[in-house]
Amino acid sequence: MTETLDHAPTAVRHSARDIAGALELPPPTPEQAAVIEAGPGPLLVVAGAGSGKTETMAARVVWLVANELVTPDQVLGLTFTRKAAAELSARIGKRLRGLERAGLWTPPADDGTGAEVLGGTPTVSTYHSYAGRLVREHALRVGIEPEFRVLTEAGAWQLAAEAVSRWDGPMDGMSRSEGNIIDAVMSLAGEMAEHVRTPAEVMAHLDDVLARLDALPDGDGRGSLTPAKEVLGVLRERRLVLPIVEAFLDLKRARESLDFADQIALAARLAATIPQVGAIERDRFTAVLLDEFQDTSEAQLTLLRSLFHDPAVALTAVGDPNQSIYGWRGASATTLLRFPTEFAGRGGPADVLPLSTSWRNDELILAAANVTARPLATAHVQPLVARPGAGPGTVTIDRLESAEAEAAHVAAWVAARWRSPSGRRTGRSAAVLCRRRSSFPLVIEALRAADLPVEVVGLGGLLVTPEVSDLVAALWVVQDPTRGDQLMRLLTGPVVRLGAADLAGLWAWARDLHGRPPRAAGSPEATGATGAAGVPEATDATAERETASIAGVLPTVEGADLASGGAEDADSERSDDDRRGSDLAADSADTATLVEALDELPRPGWVARDGARLSGEGLRRLHALAEVVRRLRRLTALPLVDLVAEAEVALGLDIEVLARHEHTASTARVHLDAFADVAARYATSADRPTLSGFLAWLEAAREQERGLDAGHTESDADAVQVLTVHASKGLEWDVVAIPALVEGAFPDHASTSVAPVEGSEQVEYACSGTPRDKGWLVGLDSLPYDLRGDRDGLPHLDWRSVPDRKHLGAAIDEFGLEGGRHAVAEERRLAYVAVTRARNDVLLTTHVWGATKKTLSVPSRFLLEIREALGAAATQQVWHPAPDPVQDAKGRAVAPTNPHLVDPVAAAWPHDPMAHRRAALSGVADRLAEAVRSGDLPPQGDPRLDDLRLLLAEQAARQSRGEPVVDVPRHLSASAVVSLARDAEAFAMNLRRPMPSAPAVAARQGTAFHAWVEEHYSRAAMVDLLDLPGSADEGASDDTSLEVMKEHFLASEWAGRIPEEIELSIETVIDAIAVRGRVDAVFARDDGGWTVVDWKTGARPTGHDARVRALQLGAYAVAFARLRGVDPALVDAAFYYAAEGVTVRPDLPGETELVDLLRTLPQ
């Protein structure tokens, strides 16, 4: 119950239903109306997936404003993503404008100055942005500099890596690699911030735990000492990492940097310890909306409770505990369930209201989702119900023989919904959601084989796409000459496509080159080679890595003992004087490397002692690659983003991706553009954005199952998106496939021992083990549960009361079982999120045999539960039977082993990625040539030719679908409108990849002249540094001095007139696009009208350019007329060209012409 107010509330004049009617919106449901019309005080709204929470939150704000309970500027909305914040802000703004038009609300009156009117704008931002604002405003209260730098995850990772590399403290007993320790430092620092803990608190707690467990006796009777021993080892290693975490935090403070978690933790401490902070925020905001509350951490809960736990604040938290899937980053389903008690008042717990109607999913999909969520039921969560008029929906459940067959089945199922039987695009969006990124390669290959455009979402998945893999491999070869394993990617892939014999020849040349005596670098007479040497020497680790890479693709090549390295063979035929490194230690002697061989290739006709050689075509391709590598090495001084772009072009990847016929112009480059954005974010956030640091960060992202930060994800209807279930949260598609629903993968657990199910009518298998999860007792990176704010909802280990280590082992075992149940519940929430992403159709698949797994796979419990509950309502296309059991050595029935691992995988090599297209094209050419030879051609003037041309043109138009090259922002400057009209292609390319302009004397002259004119009128304006007047003047005459322009101006008609406005900022909406600009001056005319004047210091344009320039004045005139509310005919405009002293009054385009121009932009 909410607390009773001391003052009488404002009478409610408008109901939610009345407001919806006035705004011509559908009436709210009874559940929605109850939420919208709730009074002040805390309120928890449990909103299921797709239940219209954003619409309901916007409607609540409008209801509060319409009834004068709040003004718009007293509204605060917090979300987790910028997209959600923009969507909520747009909906609120649109409805407030509708409220004004309907006469239900009158915004504060404009005072005529053009300044922003107080009371008219709600504040909607992300949780992290809001916390950052609090910290900047109040950091000085706790002695922190407010001008800190915000670190992205890439920037934080680089500092963590620096802290680890600089650490010189004790590390005795540490068995983990440097990469593992970096990951642990990042994870521990994040968890401490999310739970408002310090390294000192964690170290003190671990010291207590270790002291207690070390003091325990072994104990008597049955029981194992192994669990206690393992836990002690883990906790000791974690204790070694904690000082490095402290050093990492110190390093961030020294660099005046905070990451997002730091901002939240610091804001929570400020709000909890300084009452004035909460008082200021409550005075500013009396209506607060909290979106996705189930994903909030303990620090965010502390922050919000400290700020807004007040009966006078209309605090509305919206969330769904069934969608709490980010426990690994501090969130917990118990956070939302704790809301009623955490925000309780004198009258009792906070009110809880449901939103249980799904406006997204069709009926059968909802039924499947409810089956999955049923074991998660709590007192506040209700099953989802379908919207009125919802479609039936389809749920297809299939089992295939193998993972490869499953991927092909998924691709065929998606293709059948992506294209109509006639081959035309249906316009439906589609996604494949995988629990693990390891499922991506098979899925991507199958989708592409079905001629479907594919977009892989997320950095970790992005790195497995072919074009990005090639790009990263090239960057590695440029950066590190020891990375022959990365060079092998280029040699055997589509970039070079070397065959087995040429690869053996290159390795033989590498050994031969390495074994030659010292010589002048690059001397062809001494080496018999072409090219330039000069790459650094490598270590034995390099040779092992390269040999392993080569042996992996060349298991047997006659005449080449690749597996053994082969360097010793060459060495045995040399004299002692010729041997290099024979007197050096094994770990310091240089070895043969493929990168070195590429840099110094042999002459044509070279033959190794064992007969290996390079073919002419192979040598030509190697020379081409070597030139690419040399060119990129010469460009390593470029900024990281530019170097990545150069590598893309050098490898021809930009052309290759555009040649994929299944893609449109906007989707073909999606992976390359996404990778360029990753590089740009790294370059802007890292202290030292070097190529080596970037590549090391990519390696960390590849190894992390969830990946590192890759920015925000959005659904896209132009390609089939492949992403993890975690990344799909908040998105939706018409068609969704969820493959690899097998025990051990989804749900993810390690208890995958398989045994036949006794008594079943058909042969089936089940996992014989019970899932276990030891939580904070394993790994380097877990915060002890006792220190977490959500500990009441987590498994508990009573380490304080166990009498000995054997009892401790039993307690650890029970803790693992409880943790396993908790982990499966987390996986169940993930499955619920996956199923509810589909609007109309969902495919759930499993397989019997995995691609590399020795034992057979058991169908996921989630899939079997849905299959049993839906029965005949679900569609089943194929259900491959389980194989019969076999007898083990003891005569017991056991599952057979994977038969697909017995037969070696065979494929043509080198692989030709364009083979199928080449065959199709050559077939067309052959048929045309045959038609010419046979004379079987349509006669000239045949009317069927015109029909064919029309049909082909229609087909091309359907396939192109007017694809935009870029997404244009819905706000443009007036100069951007001019750029669009002048050259639409250049305008689009500048939007796609903005490039900084070189400093120009012309721009400085323009700025100086504008400043002088302002001084002349004695009305200097305060402007934004990025909007300096005159800075966009083009073609300013460098040979015209500022003094001459001043003289021209003083002699002009404008010098003696008094302007009505100077440097007036204007913005108006034309065809749904906000056009912004800054008017230099406005003069009143004698006839009651106005003249808008734009000072120009450049040369006067002519012809087309002059007409294009007039668009800028036209936009200014339209905006000024709207600002003053006058007839546009009363406003004219002129350019004054100071270099010539000439005033030009062009014919102004009207609003209709501006609309026609802007409609050429993609919507």
MINUTOR-691814 format. One record per residue (C-alpha): residue in one letter; x, y, z. Coordinates in steps of 0.001 Angstrom, whole numbers, plus 500000, padded with zeros to 6 digits. Example, Ala and Ser with C-alpha at 12.3 -4.5 7.8 and 13.67 -1.06 7.14 Angstrom:
% MINUTOR-691814
A512300495500507800 S513670498940507140 
***
This chain:
% MINUTOR-691814
M500000500000500000 T501214503530499288 E501487506031502077 T498684508579502551 L499607512141501596 D499323514929504138 H497971517336501516 A494854516870499442 P495686515627495964 T494663517573492870 A491253516472491634 V491455514050488721 R489642515605485779 H490546513236482953 S490514509436483018 A492961507328481055 R490143506265478739 D489082509882478127 I492645510909477275 A493065507984474879 G489829508982473129 A490943512602472818 L494273511465471331 E492483509027468969 L494337506077470516 P492958502632471396 P491417502584474874 P493622501097477589 T492867497680479016 P491679497543482630 E495207496508483675 Q496732499425481783 A494181501873483152 A494980500793486722 V498686501470486134 I498100504773484338 E495763506145487025 A497783505029490060 G498370507825492539 P501674509111493926 G503947506842495883 P505915503748494841 L504337501283492412 L505718498054490938 V504354497010487547 V505100493384486636 A504993493555482838 G505419490360480830 A507242490185477507 G505587492318474835 S502919493638477221 G503156497259476083 K505094498664479013 T506579501568477019 E503133502621475809 T501729502351479321 M504575504374480855 A504084507135478257 A500338507120478931 R500983507434482677 V503082510550482142 V500397512067479917 W497713511293482527 L499762512919485293 V500375516016483147 A496754516292481928 N495507516193485503 E498101518782486587 L499684516379489050 V503094517125487544 T504588519336484878 P506585517654482097 D509921518872483423 Q509181517096486751 V509167513728484955 L512250511477484964 G512408508292482919 L515305505850483219 T516037502991480813 F519020500737480076 T519637501614476434 R519713504812474416 K517252503272471977 A514711502613474740 A515263506113476118 A514710507677472694 E511589505580472114 L510063506504475484 S510950510182475040 A509447510251471539 R506204508652472692 I505834511039475615 G506559514049473401 K504124512930470709 R501320512395473225 L501971515713474962 R501643517483471608 G498425515584471023 L497247516584474486 E497847520214473595 R495980519914470289 A493056518275472084 G492858521201474493 L493500519039477570 W496788520697478448 T498368524063477822 P502158524238477898 P503892527205479537 A503760530322477394 D506790531378475351 D508238534631476718 G509222535708473218 T512967535308473682 G513169531954471943 A514667530356475056 E513559526901476154 V510361527144478163 L510612525691481651 G508108522989482390 G507880521626478876 T510410518796478549 P510597515485480459 T514030514057481217 V514544510576479768 S517982508975479880 T519776505738480630 Y520561504673484189 H524267505141483514 S523856508601481984 Y521749509721484916 A524314508387487390 G527061510153485432 R525175513427485687 L524774513012489451 V528470512282489857 R529497515314487796 E527211517587489790 H528120516274493242 A531539514609492946 L533290517495494677 R531299516707497824 V533429513566498195 G536660514973496820 I536445513636493248 E537198515751490197 P533934516095488217 E535662516340484824 F536384512631484580 R536635510572481412 V534043507840480859 L535618504536479853 T533967502094477517 E534572498425478190 A537418498491475662 G539100501364477487 A538618499701480866 W540032496442479504 Q543167498227478319 L543728499755481759 A543147496363483394 A545722494824481066 E548147497605481992 A547554497022485709 V548232493297485307 S551368493778483220 R552775496303485713 W552006494215488793 D555168493154490628 G553574491823493797 P553598488200494980 M551968485714492628 D553335482450494040 G550807479697493568 M549020481353490632 S548302478821487882 R546304481038485498 S547497482890482411 E547822486640482098 G544669486771479968 N542706484921482647 I543927487372485278 I542921490378483147 D539435488925482746 A539255488268486493 V540318491833487322 M537651493238485015 S534950490932486383 L535798491413490061 A536005495200489703 G532615495219487981 E530965492998490598 M532369495078493446 A530970498234491869 E527573496646491193 H527314495540494836 V528951498682496294 R531948496847497738 T535614497802497981 P538690495592497463 A539501496004501158 E536117494562502136 V536510491605499798 M540094490900500926 A539039491031504576 H536178488632503909 L538377486171501995 D540978486337504749 D538267485347507251 V537097482483505046 L540641481194504442 A541565481470508107 R538457479537509114 L538886476784506515 D542628476446507139 A541925475888510820 L539439473070510229 P540576469537511124 D540219466792508551 G537464465017510523 D536637461363511059 G534453458864509266 R533487458738505631 G533842461717503390 S536255463291500955 L538855465937501648 T539165466840497960 P536351469465497795 A537826471421500710 K541307471255499184 E540065472476495806 V538112475359497322 L541094476482499384 G543255476517496254 V540716478569494341 L540239481133497096 R543990481548497605 E544446482323493898 R541566484804493998 R543116486454497026 L546266487019494929 V544213488832492268 L542477491275494616 P545507493584495106 I545697493859491314 V542029494871491298 E542916497581493796 A545803498684491556 F543398498770488600 L541018501058490507 D543959503261491543 L545070503466487923 K541613504615486859 R541635507292489553 A545088508451488497 R543875508761484901 E540698510545486085 S538595507860484458 L535441506007485456 D533643503184483717 F529858502781483784 A529861500548486865 D532045503058488724 Q529565505836487958 I526666503817489374 A528608502816492514 L529822506358493145 A526347507802492585 A524924505225495018 R527460506239497677 L526697509918497121 A522941509392497414 A523245507134500464 T525648509323502444 I524739512889501440 P521022513651502093 Q521174516910500112 V521615514939496878 G518297513154497334 A516546516348498408 I517694518133495246 E516541515304492979 R513152514930494708 D512597518653494404 R513327518416490698 F511480515178489863 T508112514215491356 A507264511493488807 V509891508811488121 L509647505867485702 L512107502967486051 D512239500657483032 E513524497042483037 F513834497111486807 Q514643493379486916 D518022494196485354 T519055496695488027 S521973495890490285 E522342496354494030 A524128499671493428 Q521276500934491250 L518720499791493823 T520638501634496555 L520828504761494396 L517123504811493527 R515974503980497048 S518121506761498506 L516845509315496008 F513163508563495505 H511826506562498466 D509325509260499313 P505500509157499396 A505304512407497429 V507143510890494434 A505065508977491874 L507704506258491487 T506792503547488964 A509115500580488454 V508380498295485502 G509938494899484949 D509563491153484567 P511456488733486850 N511146486068484155 Q513380488183481909 S516172488704484426 I519017487193482397 Y521973489389483309 G522939487861486643 W526556487604485457 R526794491418485459 G525118492148488802 A521395491935488024 S519074489578489874 A515419488603489613 T515181489134493372 T515873492866492923 L512453493373491358 L510711491089493851 R512291493080496695 F510802496351495427 P507583496239497535 T509551495916500781 E512511498114499816 F510096500956498984 A507513500252501677 G505856503166503476 R503995503590506721 G500984501903505160 G502897498755504224 P504590497370501111 A504373499217497809 D501505498366495492 V502040495767492731 L500026495772489480 P500291493397486486 L500443493852482722 S499751490394481340 T498404490953477803 S501029490326475150 W500751492641472162 R503638490917470376 N503234487146470312 D500641484966468629 E498680482463470702 L500718479282470319 I503991481101470945 L502532482500474153 A501476479016475171 A505049477765474673 A506454480720476636 N504070480106479527 V505091476439479645 T508735477457479932 A508042480087482612 R505654477997484738 P508342476665487141 L509475480262487730 A506064481376489002 T506033483829491923 A503258485645493752 H503477488718491505 V503857487072488066 Q500847486087485973 P500841484007482766 L500719485990479542 V497449486131477610 A497070486863473909 R495879490207472613 P492412490450471070 G492602489296467473 A495992487597467886 G496910485068465221 P497272481376465992 G501029481359465466 T503157478279464821 V505615476401466994 T507697473829465114 I509695471277467117 D512150469050465225 R515065466735465917 L517716466132463286 E520394463479463080 S523403465798463260 A524296469388464032 E525082469917460346 A521678468582459305 E520072470741461980 A521725473890460634 A520591473065457085 H517055472434458390 V517025475790460185 A518179477550457014 A515512475875454895 W512806476730457445 V513868480394457548 A514184480568453747 A510622479274453325 R509394482270455333 W511920484780453998 R510907484194450393 S507571483329448797 P507308480229446572 S507905482514443592 G511194483685445118 R510080487188446098 R510909488707449506 T508048488423451940 G509251491367454019 R509247489332457216 S512083489761459687 A513970486697460920 A516626485750463454 V518486482669464642 L519160482794468397 C521986480644469728 R522840479910473338 R526541479747472496 R528619481491469879 S530187478135469005 S526945477382467131 F527412480368464818 P529711478918462110 L527419476026461168 V524353478265461180 I526007481011459129 E527303478541456547 A523883476931456176 L522070480257455829 R524484481411453149 A524151478107451342 A520412478860451213 D521194482232449545 L520017484208452550 P521598487518453565 V523182487115457000 E524090489621459686 V526042488374462692 V525351490582465708 G527793491195468550 L531569491531468610 G532266487908469539 G530102486658466683 L531413489323464332 L534907487876464649 V533814484539463154 T532458486036459930 P534714485324456916 E535380488919455877 V536195490091459399 S538330487000460057 D540393487803456959 L540699491435457994 V541859490570461507 A544309487992460160 A545875490609457877 L546214493055460751 W547940490374462842 V550419489632460041 V551158493351459722 Q551609493795463469 D553353490582464497 P555630488701462064 T555585485677464374 R551887485027463709 G552220482493460955 D548980480941462197 Q547168484109461127 L548996484124457805 M547710480578457223 R544178481994457304 L545052484230454360 L547065481600452497 T544410478891452623 G541345481162452475 P539779483093449622 V542435485831449751 V545218483633448268 R543760480085447958 L547078478235447894 G546972474522447230 A548683471843449320 A551761471598447113 D552330475369447136 L551935475479450913 A554517472719451263 G556771474673448923 L556387477867450963 W557250476053454187 A560272474461452507 W561362477930451366 A560937479247454932 R563271476502456229 D565720477083453406 L565703480840453976 H566177480411457694 G569097478062457211 R571127480373454987 P574191482162456428 P574000485825457445 R573947488198454495 A573159491718453557 A569462492287453975 G567525492120450763 S570457490951448614 P569038488784445805 E572494487557444871 A573051486189448347 T569607484748448862 G568273483961445464 A565111485712446600 T562978488621445570 G561459491139447931 A562828492809451034 A563784491259454313 G563782493033457593 V561122491404459735 P561984490712463378 E563256487328464384 A560884484839465919 T560966482451468838 D560493478709469076 A556917479307470151 T556359480811466721 A557638477715464984 E555439475463467079 R552389477573466316 E553120477729462589 T553961474041462372 A550734473197464126 S548828475427461713 I550411473830458683 A550147470312460020 G546487470926460662 V545828471467456976 L548644469321455597 P548569466028457491 T550605464272454821 V552491465871451960 E555022463769450132 G558534465030450584 A557764467432453419 D557955466464457073 L555891469396458262 A554803467998461569 S558368467799462786 G559195471315461642 G561872470228459163 A564415472841460182 E566714470146461529 D566803468418458110 A568114471524456449 D570542472084459281 S572048468620458887 E573216469443455365 R575018472633456403 S578514473149457688 D579128474271461221 D580026477738459965 D576658478058458257 R574586477110461259 R572842479968462974 G571898479823466608 S573596476486467315 D575426478001470268 L572311479626471665 A569782478322474147 A566785476630472571 D564391479356473700 S566522482171472281 A567414480767468851 D565388482159465965 T563372479761463841 A561802479683460435 T558601481676460023 L556086481837457206 V555772485621457522 E559515485986456985 A559281483709453955 L556426485803452549 D558517488931452942 E561427487431450964 L560010485092448315 P562187482919446015 R562816483571442373 P560736481707439785 G562005478169439249 W563368477704442788 V563370474048443938 A564057472854447482 R566486470030448289 D563544467709448882 G561934468670445570 A559307471021446972 R558592474047444801 L556192476919444246 S554063476967441097 G554072480050438930 E550483480924439845 G551140480279443529 L554203482533443462 R552208485255441729 R549516485169444423 L552133485205447173 H553816488254445648 A550454490027445552 L549847489248449236 A553401490267450158 E552877493637448498 V549645494113450450 V551434493352453728 R554336495698452915 R551958498483451979 L549983498110455199 R553183498059457267 R554115501391455714 L550734502741456864 T550918501656460504 A551462505270461571 L547904506034460441 P545117506281463029 L543680502872463851 V540363503459462051 D542137504563458873 L544485501573458972 V541525499192459263 A539885500888456282 E543089500624454245 A543404496916455079 E539834496326453964 V540497497939450602 A543912496305450178 L542388492827450586 G539510493688448244 L536961492873450917 D534869495934450083 I534318494609446567 E533945490983447626 V531035491619449984 L529189493749447429 A529370490839444978 R527095488691447169 H523882488580445222 E521744487680448214 H522582490976449914 T521318494473449296 A523659497463449168 S522910498283452802 T523375494766454197 A526398493611452184 R528801495772454183 V527116495259457536 H529960493223459092 L532752495417457746 D530957498554458909 A530301496996462315 F533995496125462640 A534977499662461634 D532673500959464366 V534333498605466870 A537732500000465888 A536434503557466160 R535006502974469631 Y538261501398470745 A540290504279469295 T538199506915471068 S538137505157474441 A541634503697474793 D544523505653476293 R546854504433473558 P544819503118470620 T547621501047469092 L547152498204466670 S548718495710469088 G546381496777471906 F543374496555469607 L544258493049468456 A544851491893472034 W541425493226472979 L539849491363470059 E541494488155471286 A539881488693474685 A536510489321473044 R536827486132471006 E537538484040474093 Q534720485505476192 E531505483579475568 R529407486677476100 G531920488899474319 L533003492387475260 D531010495532474725 A529914495928471123 G527430498705471332 H523690498559471029 T521872495913468977 E518835496570466797 S516633494189464857 D516875494441461073 A514441493165458452 D517001493323455612 A519052490300456701 V518651487168458774 Q520299488087462050 V522377485568463980 L523017486427467624 T523108485035471132 V519971484901473240 H521524487383475677 A521964489904472859 S518354489439471700 K516826490926474860 G514488493788473976 L514261492833470283 E511622491019468270 W511233489388464865 D508430487821462854 V510317484538462570 V512740483089465132 A514704479832465102 I516374478482468251 P518783475634467400 A520971473370469550 L518391472845472295 V520335470053473955 E521157469362477581 G524531470787478459 A524183473602475926 F520710475028476586 P520404474686479556 D524124475113479996 H525592472679482530 A528350470094482771 S526277467048483836 T526007465490480384 S526567461797481116 V524022459907479028 A522131456697479847 P519146454927478216 V515730455670479689 E514394452435481112 G510807451493480355 S510270453921477484 E508287452698474475 Q510869454049472067 V514595454237472602 E515428457487474380 Y518276458759476472 A518547461144479402 C521338462825481328 S522204460587484255 G523871463353486303 T522397466283488181 P523475469816487207 R525848471377489701 D527176474907489993 K529619475862492717 G529218479564492037 W531745481676493933 L533784478598494941 V535310478239491463 G537306480561489208 L539110483803489869 D536319486212489124 S533403485691491541 L532401487891494450 P531580485795497540 Y527815485504497869 D527901486848501433 L528976490221500008 R526264490449497346 G523137492499497899 D520957489721496459 R522436486996498706 D519000486046500057 G518083484734496615 L521328482775496123 P522530479366497377 H524124479550500820 L527279477830502093 D527499477887505881 W531293477831506065 R531292479325509543 S529623476398511331 V531066473274509664 P533127471269512210 D535723469772509859 R536827469463506263 K534836466325505543 H531665468047506659 L532784471031504596 G533049468724501566 A529480467534502137 A528295471140502505 I530095472094499283 D528396469195497504 E524956470335498687 F525849473917497786 G526720472727494256 L523363470963493886 E521491474045495060 G523617476134492724 G522747473792489868 R519034474317490486 H519595478062490592 A521611477951487351 V518911475949485552 A516344478551486664 E518575481249485140 E518731479223481914 R514939478870481992 R514588482647482043 L516901482775479049 A514729480231477205 Y511638482303478017 V513293485389476542 A514260483437473411 V510764482103472744 T509063485461473321 R511217487183470661 A509012485627467930 R505855487369466792 N504386484691464515 D506602481619464018 V509211479906466145 L511327476844465378 L512846474791468207 T515385472194467111 T517716469660468634 H520081467041467248 V521277463565468087 W524955463945467184 G526997467096467718 A529698468272465347 T532573467376467697 K530914465730470690 K531712462059471255 T528491461141473084 L524994461671471748 S522989464751472687 V519871464647474842 P517024467019473905 S516755470042476186 R514222469827478998 F512788473116477734 L512098471648474295 L510603468438475725 E508340470386478108 I506932472463475251 R506571469412473000 E504630467524475661 A502415470470476649 L501482471568473120 G501024468078471767 A499369468036468364 A499117471837468309 A502842472003467632 T504181471289464159 Q506696468501463696 Q508461468073460385 V511103465541461426 W511995463708464634 H515060461593464069 P514941458456466258 A517567457878468897 P520026455058468081 D519816451703469817 P522047451280472867 V525163449102472778 Q526692446832475412 D529745447965477334 A532455445659478696 K530294444828481709 G527252443991479622 R525367447165480484 A523270449042477943 V524979452337477131 A524714455015474469 P526792454498471327 T529549456911470345 N529233459476467579 P529574457645464238 H530263460911462416 L533613461249464183 V534853457946462715 D534823459047459101 P537297461824458274 V535855465010456836 A536727465310453138 A536561468469451046 A538095469877447886 W541119472052448519 P541778474833447821 H538195475802448476 D536599477989445816 P534017480179447571 M532653481364444225 A532388477922442629 H528584477745442589 R528272481238441148 R531038480619438637 A529275477495437416 A525976479347437058 L527580482220435155 S529547479964432852 G526344478039432148 V524638481222430993 A527604482091428785 D527608478592427292 R523899478759426500 L524241482203424903 A527192481046422807 E525226477990421694 A522258480176420777 V524514482386418648 R526061479380416925 S522704477760416194 G521097480992415062 D518246480392417488 L517863484062418417 P514684486169418486 P514357488227415316 Q514842491981415404 G511630493783416339 D510179490791418174 P507696492330420687 R508684489697423215 L512048491476423637 D510323494578425013 D508298492412427379 L511445490671428574 R513200493989429179 L510228495214431229 L510120491993433243 L513862492123433922 A513636495782434935 E510752495000437309 Q512723492114438808 A515780494331439331 A513606497015440934 R512038494472443286 Q515424493123444268 S516977496539444852 R513905497807446725 G515418501265446763 E517897500260449421 P519381503223451287 V523141503406451500 V522959505038454940 D520393505866457595 V519894509617457575 P519283511325460927 R515921513016461261 H517589516352461914 L519797518236459457 S521592521565459460 A520773524018456719 S524263523528455280 A523592519763455210 V520481520428453100 V522714522314450658 S525198519430450586 L522371516997449860 A521145519054446946 R524663519556445557 D525808515914445606 A523567513289447178 E526177510526446825 A528934512536448523 F526447513540451233 A525610509867451858 M529239508772451938 N530109511512454419 L527307510265456660 R528522506689456324 R532111507531457237 P532528511136458465 M535984512543457921 P537408515628459669 S538023518676457538 A541507520064457178 P542126523448458858 A541561526227456380 V542469529895456239 A539116530495454544 A537194529228457567 R539250531396459905 Q538606534439457711 G534872533733457741 T534800533399461508 A536816536588461977 F534546538566459636 H531381537367461407 A532868538294464777 W533729541778463454 V530176542280462131 E528756541327465519 E531094543815467156 H529993546420464641 Y526422545967465776 S527644545655469421 R525600542515469942 A528126539683470160 A526368536322470426 M527282533331472560 V527513530378470203 D528576526786470359 L532203526234469397 L531134523711466736 D528656526222465243 L530942529220464815 P529504531615462220 G531457531628459018 S533212528346459737 A531239526661456942 D531931529347454313 E533252527695451190 G535743529047448748 A536741532086450760 S539203534169448830 D542563533669450464 D543936536691448668 T541198539009449943 S542218540503453259 L539874540950456171 E540403544723455965 V539086544812452406 M535950542887453443 K535409545360456285 E535660548268453844 H533131546642451513 F530737546057454386 L530934549632455680 A530085550856452189 S527122548474451858 E523442549083452581 W523659546878455692 A526216548899457658 G523817551688458550 R520768549533459300 I519854548189462711 P519260544405462707 E516310542955464559 E518132539664465186 I521800538637465098 E523042535029465183 L519523533709465675 S519318529941466248 I516362528471464386 E514878525005463994 T511814523916462101 V510354520611460956 I509994520093457223 D508555516777456077 A509280515132459470 I512947516241459382 A514164518892461797 V516203521490459891 R518485523551462092 G520646526564461459 R521929529911462654 V520758533067460872 D523463535754460640 A521086538721460727 V517431539692460233 F516406543219459217 A512909544698459356 R511539546094456077 D509532549249455698 D506534547269454381 G506278545274457603 G508230542296456357 W511693540957457152 T514904540201455257 V517101537327456349 V520752538014455492 D523612535506455388 W527152536945455359 K529460535129452928 T533228535577452691 G533690533176449807 A533402533681446069 R529958534221444566 P528654530945443047 T527063530671439651 G524770528321437799 H523687525155439569 D525742525932442655 A523984529279443054 R520571527608442839 V521650525016445395 R522905527745447736 A519484529373447627 L518056526342449416 Q519863527457452579 L518204530872452480 G514879529227451667 A515120527046454775 Y516032530094456881 A513094532103455519 V510587529301456168 A511921528783459701 F511829532516460547 A508288532886459200 R507151529982461365 L509006531373464374 R507185534704464083 G503927533117462968 V503683535270459820 D502936534665456161 P506098533331454427 A505514535939451714 L506549538588454250 V510030537101454577 D512678537399451880 A516420536719452049 A519753537787450662 F523395536763450535 Y526005539455451145 Y529362538554449558 A531904540578451525 A534840539751449246 E533082541582446371 G530818543897448377 V527785542549446513 T524285541694447783 V522471538901445928 R518736538274446372 P518094534891444737 D514714533410443938 L513890531491447094 P512568527940446967 G509296527549448802 E508368524980451373 T507090522623448651 E510506522522446948 L512229521853450269 V509815519003450981 D510473517504447544 L514225517579448208 L513989516022451666 R511696513276450400 T514616511926448409 L516078510777451737 P515339507241453004 Q512695507152455719 
***
